[in-house]
Amino acid sequence: MKMNAKNRARRRNNGFTLMELLIVMAIITILMLIAIPTTQAIFRNVHELSAKKSIQTIQQAEQLYSQTYPINGYACSLTALGGDPSQGQPTPTSAMLIKPDLASGDKDG
């Protein structure tokens, strides 16, 4: 009988019971339910900050554009503020004051 009791004890120590696994899964689920809304709020704040910085960049570029090209005044489009640096010197239609992703209007954030 002693041998049989030792075998049972060994079997219990070899793995997890179904109840233990269910408890761990429940804890993980609760942590996920807490973390997901927090993560979404963080991403929302990051995108909002990126949008604010993009607007500030556009505003600064508009002021610089109006000082650089006083005859034209302010730029009428984002493409006029942007431009590809490999195409040569800045012009009123391609002032190269903002990055191409912002000038295209499809910037993330």
Buried (B, 14 or more C-beta within 10 A) or exposed (E): EEEEEEEEEEEEEEEEEEEEEEEEEEEEEEEEEEEEEEEEEEEEEEEEEEEEEBEEBBEEBBEBBEEEBEEBEEBEEBBBBBBEEEEEEBEEEBBBBBBBEBBEEEBEE
